Amino acid sequence: MDGFFQALSSYSFLQHALLAGVLASIAAGIAGTYVVVKRISLISGGIAHSILGGMGIAYYFGFDPAQGAVISALIAAVIIGLVSLKARQHEDTVIGALWAVGMAIGIVFIARTPGYNVDLMTFLFGNILLVSSEDLLLIALLDGLILVITVLFYKQFLAVAFDEEHAQLRGMPVEFLYLLLLMLIALTVVILIKIVGLILAIALLTLPPAIANRYAGSLAQMMLLAVGLGMFFNAAGLLVSYQADLPTGATIVLIAGAAYLLALMGRRFEKAPAVESRGQSSS
């Protein structure tokens, strides 16, 4: 462990990786809370996997793949959101289609790029150790945008997340708020791509809030706890992967998954004595 901390103080790529994990946890904790509360992980997965199409097209035409990721994520969020609102019976089909077609387009354009030298695994599984100063700036800007929108629309998002029909009766623009919420999730997925890639982004988006949901008493508390858990998982994953020479993104998700299982088991053990004591008192 001492070796990791020595390397952290010496190598900028590790410092960038740790800071990227911290910044990504802010967006993931906030947006992921809405994903868990609204139970829209499938929609979030469709947005995440369709992003590869925009990244591949941007790479083919010589642009920064991050720009293509942002544009394609927002477009996918709007399309899936409108289908979800207007034609719920076709929602799963459209999500599946965008999921598959987006990835296929990305793979084709990346493969056809002149002088192709991109490791597709980096897009699919991420590489937090390759985060640059420019990446950190983009993540920080997206974090700021997500924070501002969340603060401005916190009460409206709260109403839409827990009681959409009541929010509509109160005259709130529910459809606009829902689409805006999906856009926040889309931007968060763009951030997570660099950390754990497209394949594992949904895990890091949902696991910390899912754990937080078991202990928080309000939506704000859930967000704060999810952000803190995300930071811990990213830091722990970076440390363990460095010490054991393992893929960092996968290690982060495995640690988060193990923590979620422990949280589930802990809740069961907490409930068991209560049931037993009630049985004794009734007898």
C-alpha angles and dihedrals in degrees: 000000000000088000091058094052091047090051090046090057092047108038123063094202090064091047090051090048093051092047091047090053091050093048093044090052091060094058094038093050093051100041093035091057090061091045091055096042094047092039093228101138090126090056090047090050091053090052092048097051095043089059092077089072092061092044092051094048092048091049091049093054094044100256129129108277088222089066091052089047093055094047096045092045092055093045091049091048092053094046094047091042094052092047090049091051100040106029111022093166090066096041098104092046094051092046091050091048094050090045093055100034093046092054092044092052091049094050092048095049093045091050092049095049110120110251090014108200104147122125103227089203089069091061094043099043103017129222115233090185090068095057110132132202088259090053090051090051091051092048091049092050092049090046090053092049092049092048093049094049092045093052093046095048101029097119093043092049089048091055094046092047096053107025115013095171093052090048089053092050089053089058098253117153092246097173093051092047092049092051091046089051091052089050090055089052090048092053090048091053089053088056093048093051090076092048105044105354132238097299097054100031094098091054092057090042095054111026100067093047091044089056092043090051089066095058109025122096098203141021092257091051090048091054094048093047092046091052091050093047091048091053091049093048092049093048093044092047091050091050096046094044091050093049095043098034093239132146105279100216094050091046091053091052093046091054091048090048092050090050090051091052090049090050091052092048092045092055091051092052090047092053096045098069091046091055091046093050092049089052092052094048093050092051 
